Amino acid sequence: MQSDPRVPGRTPDIERPPRALIERFAGVSSATAAGDLNEMGIRDPYLLGPAPRTPGACIVGPALTLQFMPKREDQYARGAYDDPEQQLHRHCLYHTQPGDVVVVDARGDLQSGVFGEMMFTYFKGRGGIGAVIDGCIRDFPIARTLGLGLWLRGTTPNYHTQTNITPFAVNVPIACGNALVMPGDLIVADDDGAVVVPIGMAQELAERASEHAEWEDFSRERLGEGGDLRRYYPLDDAARAEYEAWKARRAQDP
């Protein structure tokens, strides 16, 4: 059966990056990812709008994508979703594998709840780790206790097709928070917000981010000792030599 992102039961799966690559992003902040991606030519990878709603959550994982569209009467009629299996938002979650992040273009709508407690419970049970939604969810008092990282525009008591929007396609390119997200792209999210890492750039970014984190450790140490900001952030040439010696000493420590 040929896949079709708009047909329940025929939605495409995603191609996930190797687990070893994902693990290299452990400890990489969204700020580091955004800054390094800017230097690599991606001007603004920030998913503007979805805000952190589970303080302290830090996630990185491949994106399952779900696209909503405005309701139109000839395409959506009352009773159209009487059969739950016709609901595309369910089929997005059916693809969940451990470590996945569901990313939703809900058009910034603040009235319809894309997912609720039961859908998130299923997603968590399948190994999902977080959701970035350019829109709202419902059942937030319970959803926030499930151990998922949640980045949202807001919350609402309404269900997903109750007002203005309806799910349209699964695992297609979407615009989430005015940023392009391709299925399988890596999402790095923490209390600063969510950033999309193009999968073709993830290997280089992991290498840059590792180096970035190490010299920032050095700079933080020196600044905490009263060092000159102009010397240590960013590193000037003299501080760079000092950093290389510091790094060599750390490598030799047992």
Order of alpha helices (4+ residues) and beta strands (2+ residues): alpha-alpha-beta-beta-alpha-beta-alpha-beta-alpha-beta-beta-beta-beta-beta-beta-alpha-alpha-alpha
